[in-house]
């Protein structure tokens, strides 16, 4: 028999009695309770770890993808496939810097644009070390478009470099490491195809899983004007641009076909006249891919947690059957159906809550351990994000509701007379 502390309310006593009875049941049925809690714990771990892994994988993939730049569009030379104004099809379309300046002037939705010359056959020499990286001539805006940032103590190309055709070079970090080892390259000189260039900066390392000539870490960047004047290049390898908003992407493409179509006399509807790689299209595809991927992982984890919830419900049905006489006695001395309902429902909540807390703690430990492994560049670092936490808590609440309500309702609807006869 339990005595109420002075000042305790009936509600407090109901909760206290429920806790005491729950504790008594724990002691009486240790193995059964352990297995029930374990089912919820294991299900919680499955949901959290799988979703944390999916979130980390998505973030790392997006970081790798954006190593090439954010919302970048690369335009390569194309070839006409339609007869236009008496001109035959199959004509090659090559661009010049005049085209780039014209597009920047006539299409205001273009935020930034850069010409790009590339040649991979110019040897770079420093002392007795010789490398053969890709040498690229670009505008200063190229660095911002492509997320190329200088290490402390250096800088990227600027407008004066372009205007004065300076013989300066910005090195990818891998090229700098191979040519200079542990020395600081800034201020020193590199011979590019027998022409001296002063190093003005080295790129900060970045993760990049896509490229169209070579990785930025293996390239050397010089002003486009210098590339053209020193090496005699007239035609661009390609040009790149960013729009002011993703909403302008299709409009800019259409205007670009019209502007260049007038200049080179090809049909603006001839899509093969320009070879366009729009990275935003890949972003859209990856968004839907990871949405489906995380839903799949969530469903797999949810099945495991649901099995644990079914186990809880089955155990509570067993508890109701074992305590049928107890229910009859309580009803006969004045307990209402809602009291019985609350008692068994609360016990289910306690079991789910204990399993959930243990599951969160174990999941946190697993995620921290996985974060110590050298797997970030490949599959990312698992992250227990607020979305993962909310999704797991919502699922646990639903399972607790269904696993607890139906056994509790059965207990509350038992006939007191029949209970006492059991």
C-alpha positions as CSV (number, residue, x, y, z in Angstrom):
1,X,0.0,0.0,0.0
2,X,1.3,3.4,-1.0
3,X,0.8,6.6,1.1
4,X,0.5,10.0,-0.5
5,X,3.0,12.7,0.5
6,X,1.4,15.7,2.1
7,X,0.1,18.1,-0.5
8,X,0.2,15.6,-3.3
9,X,-2.7,15.9,-5.9
10,X,-4.6,13.0,-7.3
11,X,-2.9,13.4,-10.6
12,X,0.5,13.3,-8.9
13,X,-0.5,10.1,-7.1
14,X,-1.7,8.5,-10.3
15,X,1.6,9.2,-11.9
16,X,3.5,8.0,-8.9
17,X,1.6,4.8,-8.6
18,X,2.1,4.1,-12.3
19,X,5.9,4.6,-11.9
20,X,5.9,2.3,-8.9
21,X,4.0,-0.4,-10.7
22,X,6.2,0.0,-13.8
23,X,9.3,-0.4,-11.6
24,X,7.8,-3.5,-9.9
25,X,7.1,-5.0,-13.4
26,X,10.7,-4.3,-14.4
27,X,12.0,-6.2,-11.5
28,X,9.6,-9.1,-11.9
29,X,10.2,-9.5,-15.7
30,X,13.7,-8.4,-16.3
31,X,14.4,-10.4,-19.4
32,X,11.1,-9.6,-21.0
33,X,11.5,-5.9,-20.3
34,X,15.1,-5.9,-21.5
35,X,14.2,-7.5,-24.8
36,X,11.3,-5.1,-25.3
37,X,13.5,-2.0,-24.6
38,X,16.2,-3.5,-26.8
39,X,13.8,-3.7,-29.7
40,X,13.0,0.1,-29.5
41,X,16.7,0.9,-28.9
42,X,17.9,-1.0,-31.9
43,X,15.2,0.4,-34.1
44,X,16.1,4.0,-33.0
45,X,19.7,3.4,-33.7
46,X,18.8,2.0,-37.2
47,X,16.8,5.1,-38.1
48,X,19.2,7.7,-36.8
49,X,22.4,6.1,-38.1
50,X,21.0,5.4,-41.6
51,X,19.5,8.9,-41.9
52,X,22.7,10.5,-40.4
53,X,24.8,8.6,-43.0
54,X,22.4,9.7,-45.8
55,X,22.6,13.3,-44.7
56,X,26.4,13.3,-44.5
57,X,26.7,11.6,-47.9
58,X,24.4,14.2,-49.4
59,X,26.4,17.1,-48.0
60,X,29.8,15.7,-49.0
61,X,28.5,14.9,-52.6
62,X,27.2,18.5,-52.9
63,X,30.6,19.9,-51.7
64,X,32.4,17.7,-54.2
65,X,30.0,18.8,-57.0
66,X,30.4,22.5,-56.2
67,X,34.2,22.3,-56.3
68,X,33.7,23.2,-60.0
69,X,31.7,26.3,-58.9
70,X,28.1,27.2,-58.0
71,X,25.5,27.4,-60.8
72,X,28.2,27.4,-63.5
73,X,27.5,27.0,-67.2
74,X,30.3,26.0,-69.5
75,X,29.9,26.6,-73.2
76,X,32.1,24.6,-75.6
77,X,32.5,25.0,-79.4
78,X,29.8,23.3,-81.4
79,X,28.9,22.4,-84.9
80,X,25.7,23.3,-86.8
81,X,23.3,20.6,-87.8
82,X,20.8,22.7,-89.7
83,X,21.0,24.6,-93.0
84,X,20.5,28.3,-92.4
85,X,20.2,31.3,-94.8
86,X,21.9,29.3,-97.6
87,X,24.8,28.2,-95.4
88,X,25.3,24.4,-95.1
89,X,25.1,22.4,-91.9
90,X,28.2,20.9,-90.3
91,X,29.9,24.3,-89.8
92,X,32.2,24.6,-86.7
93,X,31.4,27.4,-84.3
94,X,34.4,28.7,-82.4
95,X,34.3,31.7,-80.1
96,X,36.6,34.7,-79.4
97,X,37.0,37.1,-76.6
98,X,34.8,39.6,-78.5
99,X,31.9,37.1,-78.3
100,X,32.4,37.0,-74.5
101,X,32.3,40.8,-74.2
102,X,29.3,41.0,-76.4
103,X,27.3,38.4,-74.4
104,X,28.2,40.3,-71.1
105,X,27.0,43.5,-72.7
106,X,23.8,42.2,-74.3
107,X,22.5,39.8,-71.7
108,X,22.1,41.6,-68.4
109,X,21.0,38.5,-66.5
110,X,24.6,37.2,-66.8
111,X,26.2,37.9,-63.4
112,X,29.8,37.0,-64.3
113,X,31.5,35.6,-67.4
114,X,35.0,34.6,-68.4
115,X,36.8,33.5,-71.5
116,X,39.0,30.4,-71.2
117,X,42.0,29.4,-73.2
118,X,43.5,26.0,-72.3
119,X,46.6,24.2,-73.5
120,X,48.1,21.1,-71.8
121,X,51.3,20.9,-73.9
122,X,53.2,23.8,-72.3
123,X,55.9,22.5,-70.0
124,X,56.3,24.3,-66.7
125,X,59.9,24.3,-65.3
126,X,61.4,25.4,-62.1
127,X,65.0,24.5,-61.7
128,X,65.4,20.9,-62.6
129,X,61.7,20.1,-62.0
130,X,59.5,19.9,-65.1
131,X,55.7,19.4,-65.0
132,X,53.1,19.4,-67.8
133,X,50.0,20.9,-66.2
134,X,47.2,22.5,-68.1
135,X,47.9,26.2,-68.6
136,X,44.7,28.2,-68.7
137,X,44.1,31.9,-69.7
138,X,41.1,33.4,-67.9
139,X,39.6,36.7,-66.7
140,X,39.8,37.7,-63.0
141,X,36.1,36.8,-62.6
142,X,37.0,33.2,-63.2
143,X,38.2,32.7,-59.6
144,X,34.8,33.7,-58.1
145,X,32.8,31.7,-60.6
146,X,34.8,28.5,-60.1
147,X,35.3,28.9,-56.3
148,X,39.1,29.3,-56.6
149,X,40.6,31.0,-53.6
150,X,44.2,31.9,-52.8
151,X,46.2,30.7,-49.8
152,X,47.3,33.3,-47.3
153,X,50.0,35.5,-48.7
154,X,48.9,35.3,-52.3
155,X,46.1,36.4,-54.6
156,X,44.2,35.5,-57.8
157,X,44.5,37.4,-61.0
158,X,43.1,41.0,-61.0
159,X,42.0,43.5,-63.6
160,X,45.5,45.2,-63.9
161,X,47.0,41.8,-64.7
162,X,44.5,41.5,-67.5
163,X,44.8,45.1,-68.8
164,X,48.6,45.2,-68.7
165,X,49.1,41.6,-70.0
166,X,51.3,40.8,-67.1
167,X,53.3,37.6,-67.1
168,X,51.9,36.3,-63.8
169,X,50.7,32.9,-62.8
170,X,48.4,31.5,-60.2
171,X,49.2,27.8,-59.4
172,X,47.0,24.9,-58.4
173,X,48.0,23.6,-55.0
174,X,49.1,20.2,-56.5
175,X,51.3,21.9,-59.2
176,X,52.8,24.2,-56.5
177,X,53.7,21.2,-54.3
178,X,55.4,19.3,-57.1
179,X,57.4,22.3,-58.4
180,X,58.3,24.0,-55.1
181,X,58.0,21.2,-52.5
182,X,58.0,22.9,-49.0
183,X,59.1,26.3,-50.3
184,X,56.7,29.3,-50.7
185,X,56.1,29.8,-54.4
186,X,54.8,33.4,-54.1
187,X,57.2,35.9,-55.7
188,X,59.3,33.2,-57.4
189,X,59.3,32.4,-61.1
190,X,58.2,29.5,-63.3
191,X,59.1,29.0,-66.9
192,X,56.1,28.2,-69.0
193,X,57.1,27.1,-72.5
194,X,60.4,29.0,-72.0
195,X,58.6,32.2,-70.9
196,X,59.1,33.4,-67.3
197,X,56.0,34.0,-65.2
198,X,56.0,35.3,-61.6
199,X,53.9,33.3,-59.1
200,X,51.3,35.5,-57.4
201,X,49.4,32.9,-55.5
202,X,48.6,29.3,-54.8
203,X,45.1,27.8,-54.7
204,X,43.6,26.7,-51.4
205,X,42.9,23.0,-51.6
206,X,39.3,22.1,-52.5
207,X,37.4,18.9,-53.1
208,X,36.4,18.6,-56.8
209,X,34.9,15.5,-58.3
210,X,34.1,16.9,-61.8
211,X,36.1,18.9,-64.3
212,X,36.2,19.4,-68.1
213,X,40.0,19.8,-68.7
214,X,41.7,18.8,-65.5
215,X,41.3,19.4,-61.8
216,X,42.0,22.9,-60.7
217,X,44.7,21.7,-58.4
218,X,46.6,20.5,-61.5
219,X,46.3,23.7,-63.5
220,X,48.1,27.1,-63.9
221,X,46.1,30.2,-64.4
222,X,47.4,33.3,-66.3
223,X,45.6,36.4,-67.7
224,X,43.6,35.6,-70.9
225,X,45.2,38.7,-72.5
226,X,48.7,37.3,-71.7
227,X,47.8,33.9,-73.0
228,X,46.6,35.4,-76.3
229,X,49.6,37.7,-76.8
230,X,52.4,35.3,-75.7
231,X,51.1,32.1,-77.2
232,X,49.2,33.6,-80.2
233,X,45.8,32.1,-79.4
234,X,42.8,33.6,-81.1
235,X,40.0,31.1,-80.6
236,X,38.8,30.2,-77.1
237,X,38.7,26.7,-75.8
238,X,35.4,27.6,-74.1
239,X,33.8,30.3,-71.9
240,X,31.9,30.0,-68.6
241,X,29.3,32.2,-66.9
242,X,27.0,32.5,-63.9
243,X,23.4,33.9,-64.0
244,X,22.1,36.3,-61.5
245,X,19.4,33.9,-60.4
246,X,18.7,30.2,-61.2
247,X,15.4,31.4,-62.5
248,X,17.2,33.2,-65.4
249,X,19.1,30.1,-66.6
250,X,16.8,29.1,-69.5
251,X,16.2,32.7,-70.6
252,X,20.0,33.3,-70.7
253,X,20.6,30.2,-72.8
254,X,17.9,31.2,-75.3
255,X,19.3,34.7,-75.6
256,X,22.8,33.4,-76.0
257,X,21.7,31.2,-79.0
258,X,20.0,34.3,-80.5
259,X,23.0,36.6,-80.0
260,X,25.6,34.1,-81.2
261,X,23.2,32.9,-83.9
262,X,23.2,36.4,-85.5
263,X,26.9,36.7,-85.3
264,X,27.8,33.3,-86.8
265,X,24.6,32.9,-88.8
266,X,23.2,29.7,-87.5
267,X,19.6,28.8,-86.6
268,X,18.9,29.8,-82.9
269,X,16.9,26.5,-82.6
270,X,20.0,24.5,-83.6
271,X,21.0,23.3,-80.1
272,X,24.1,21.5,-81.3
273,X,25.7,24.8,-82.5
274,X,26.6,25.4,-78.9
275,X,27.7,22.6,-76.5
276,X,26.4,23.6,-73.1
277,X,27.1,22.0,-69.7
278,X,24.8,23.5,-67.2
279,X,25.8,22.3,-63.7
280,X,22.5,23.5,-62.2
281,X,20.8,20.7,-64.1
282,X,23.0,18.2,-62.4
283,X,22.1,19.9,-59.0
284,X,18.4,19.3,-59.7
285,X,19.0,15.6,-60.6
286,X,21.1,15.1,-57.4
287,X,18.5,16.8,-55.3
288,X,15.8,14.3,-56.3
289,X,18.3,11.4,-56.1
290,X,19.2,12.2,-52.5
291,X,15.6,12.8,-51.6
292,X,14.7,9.3,-52.8
293,X,17.9,7.9,-51.3
294,X,17.1,9.3,-47.8
295,X,13.5,8.3,-48.0
296,X,14.7,4.8,-48.8
297,X,17.1,4.8,-45.8
298,X,14.4,6.2,-43.6
299,X,11.9,3.4,-44.7
300,X,14.5,0.7,-44.0
301,X,15.2,2.1,-40.5
302,X,11.5,2.6,-39.9
303,X,10.8,-1.1,-40.6
304,X,13.3,-2.0,-37.9
305,X,11.7,0.4,-35.4
306,X,8.2,-0.7,-36.3
307,X,9.1,-4.3,-35.5
308,X,10.3,-3.0,-32.1
309,X,7.0,-1.2,-31.7
310,X,5.0,-4.4,-32.6
311,X,7.1,-6.2,-29.9
312,X,6.1,-3.6,-27.4
313,X,2.4,-3.9,-28.3
314,X,2.6,-7.7,-28.0
315,X,4.3,-7.5,-24.6
316,X,1.7,-5.0,-23.4
317,X,-1.1,-7.4,-24.4
318,X,0.6,-10.1,-22.4
319,X,0.9,-7.7,-19.4
320,X,-2.8,-6.9,-19.7
321,X,-3.7,-10.6,-19.6
322,X,-1.4,-11.3,-16.7
323,X,-2.8,-8.4,-14.7
324,X,-6.5,-9.1,-15.5
325,X,-7.4,-9.8,-11.8
326,X,-5.5,-6.6,-10.7
327,X,-7.6,-4.6,-13.2
328,X,-10.8,-6.2,-11.8
329,X,-9.9,-5.2,-8.2
330,X,-9.0,-1.7,-9.2
331,X,-12.3,-1.3,-11.1
332,X,-14.3,-2.8,-8.2
333,X,-12.9,-0.2,-5.7
334,X,-13.7,2.8,-7.9
335,X,-11.0,3.1,-10.6
336,X,-12.4,4.5,-13.8
337,X,-11.7,3.2,-17.3
338,X,-9.6,6.3,-18.0
339,X,-7.4,5.4,-15.0
340,X,-6.7,1.9,-16.3
341,X,-6.2,3.3,-19.8
342,X,-3.7,5.8,-18.6
343,X,-1.8,3.3,-16.4
344,X,-1.1,0.9,-19.3
345,X,-0.6,3.6,-21.9
346,X,1.9,5.3,-19.5
347,X,3.9,2.1,-19.0
348,X,4.2,1.8,-22.8
349,X,5.4,5.4,-23.0
350,X,8.0,4.6,-20.3
351,X,9.3,1.6,-22.3
352,X,9.5,3.6,-25.6
353,X,11.1,6.6,-23.8
354,X,13.8,4.4,-22.2
355,X,14.6,2.7,-25.5
356,X,14.6,6.0,-27.4
357,X,17.0,7.6,-24.9
358,X,19.4,4.7,-25.1
359,X,19.0,4.6,-28.9
360,X,19.9,8.3,-29.2
361,X,23.0,7.9,-26.9
362,X,24.2,4.8,-28.8
363,X,23.6,6.5,-32.2
364,X,25.5,9.6,-31.0
365,X,28.5,7.4,-30.1
366,X,28.4,5.5,-33.4
367,X,28.2,8.8,-35.4
368,X,31.2,10.2,-33.4
369,X,33.2,7.0,-34.0
370,X,32.4,7.1,-37.7
371,X,33.5,10.7,-37.9
372,X,37.0,9.6,-36.7
373,X,37.4,7.3,-39.7
374,X,39.1,8.7,-42.9
375,X,36.0,8.3,-45.0
376,X,34.8,11.9,-45.3
377,X,36.1,12.5,-48.9
378,X,34.3,9.4,-50.1
379,X,30.9,9.1,-48.2
380,X,31.0,12.2,-46.0
381,X,30.7,12.5,-42.3
382,X,27.4,11.2,-40.7
383,X,25.5,14.1,-39.2
384,X,22.6,13.9,-36.7
385,X,20.8,17.0,-38.1
386,X,17.7,18.6,-36.6
387,X,15.7,17.1,-39.4
388,X,17.0,13.6,-38.6
389,X,16.2,14.2,-34.9
390,X,12.7,15.4,-35.6
391,X,11.9,12.6,-38.0
392,X,13.0,10.0,-35.5
393,X,11.1,11.6,-32.6
394,X,8.0,11.8,-34.7
395,X,8.2,8.1,-35.7
396,X,8.8,7.1,-32.1
397,X,5.8,9.1,-31.0
398,X,3.6,7.4,-33.6
399,X,4.8,4.0,-32.6
400,X,4.3,4.7,-28.9
401,X,0.8,5.9,-29.6
402,X,-0.2,2.8,-31.5
403,X,1.8,0.3,-29.4
404,X,0.3,1.7,-26.2
405,X,-3.2,2.8,-27.1
406,X,-4.7,-0.5,-28.2
407,X,-3.5,-2.7,-25.3
408,X,-4.5,0.1,-22.9
409,X,-7.9,0.3,-24.5
410,X,-8.4,-3.4,-24.2
411,X,-7.4,-3.3,-20.5
412,X,-9.8,-0.4,-19.9
413,X,-12.7,-2.2,-21.6
414,X,-12.4,-5.4,-19.6
415,X,-15.5,-6.3,-17.6
416,X,-14.6,-6.0,-13.8
417,X,-16.8,-9.1,-12.9
418,X,-15.1,-11.3,-15.5
419,X,-11.7,-10.0,-14.4
420,X,-12.4,-11.0,-10.8
421,X,-13.4,-14.5,-11.9
422,X,-10.0,-15.0,-13.7
